[in-house]
C-alpha cells in the first residue's frame, strides 16, 4: 500500500508544484487575472500563493508534515474557488460555464485535500515512505 500512496502523492503534488511555479514564472499575467477578479494586492497575492502551493505540494510529495500540507492546499483551494471562480457573477454564458468548471474542480480538489489530511493524520506512523510523522493526530 505504501507505494500506491507514494504514487498518489506524486501525482497529486505535481499539479500544485507546476501551478505554484506558474504563479511565480508568469506572475504578471497571473496578477493581471487576479486583479480582473477584484483581488486586492494581486501581485503579492500571486507570489504568496505560488510559494504556498510549492511548499504545500512538497510537503505532500516528500511526506514532511503531509497533513499540514494537505490542510494548506484545502484552504487555498476553497478560497480560490470563491474568490477567483465566482461563476455566479458572470453574465456571459460561456464565461459562466468556464468559471463554474474551475470552481467545481477547485472544490473537488479541496475535498481530496481534506481526505488526505484525514488519511495522513489517521495513519500516523504506520504510513511508510514519509520523512516525518504527521503534525496532527486525528482518531
N, C-alpha and C positions, 0 to 999 in steps of 0.2 A: 504494500500500500504506500510506503514512503516514496517510492519512485513515481507513482502516479500523482501524489500530492506535489512533488517537486516539479514534474512536468506541467501540472496545472498552474503552479505558482509562476513558472517561467512564462507560460503563455499569457496568463493574466497580467503579470507585471510588465511584459513587453509593450502592451498597449499604452500603459501610463508612462513608461520610460520614453517612448517615442513622442507621446503627446507633450510631456514636460520639456523635452529637447526642442520640440517645435515652438513651444511658448517662448523659449529663450532665443533660439536662432531667428525666428520670424516675429520677434517681439513688436515691431512697428505695426505690421499687419494685424497681429492678434490684438494689440492695444486699440487699433482703429475699430475693430469689430466690437471690442468691449465698450468703447466709447459710444458706438452706434446703438448699443443696447442700454445706454444710460448708466453704465457702471462708473462711479466716481474714481478718480485717480487710476485710469485704465493702464498706464504703463507700469507703475509699481504693482498693481494687482496682477498683471500679466507675468511679470518677473517673479513675484512671490508665489503665484500658483504654479509656475514652471518648476521652481525649486521644491515646492511641496510635493508635486507629482513625482519628481525624480526621487526624492528622499523616501516617500511612501512606497513607491514601486521597488526601490532597492531593499527596503525593509521586508516586504513580502517575498521578493525574489531570494534574498540571502537568508531569510529566516532570522532576522535580527529584530526582535520585538515585532514580529509579523502581525500580531493582534493590534498593536498600536498603528502600524502602517495601514492596516485594513480599516480601522476606525477613521483615520485621517482621510483616506480615499472616500469613504462613505460621506463624510462631512463635505468634502469638496464636491462630490457628485450631486448631492442633494441641493447645495447652494447653487451650483452651476445650472442644474435643471431649472430652478425657479428664476434665477437672475438672467441667465443668458438665453434660455429657450422658452420664454413665456409666449407660447403659441396663441394663447387666448387674446393677446394684444394685437395680433396680426389681422390685417383686413384683406390682404391678397390670399386667395385660396391656396395657391402653390406654396407661398411662404409659410402659411399656417400649417400645411401638411409637413413641410420640411422641418419646421421647428417642433412640431408635435413628435415627429420621429426621433429627433435628437433628445427631446425631453424624456420620452419613454425609454430610450436607450440609456440615458443617464440614471433614470430611476431603476432600471433593471440591473445596471452595474452597481448601483448603490446597494440594492438588495443582495447581490453577490458578495459585496464587500462586508456587509453585516453578517452574512453567513460565514465568511472566512474568519471574521472576528470571533464569532462563537466557536467555530471549529478549532482555531488555534488556542483559544483560551481554555476550552474544554479538554483538548488533547494534552495540553501541557507538556511535560517532559516525555510523554510517550511518543510524541511525534518526532520522528527522526529527520535527519538531513536539514537541520536548522542550526544556526550558530548560537542562538540564545534561547532561553526559556521564554514563554510569554510573559508579558508585563501584568496582564490581568488574569484573575482566577475566577472563571465562571463555572459554577457547578450546576 
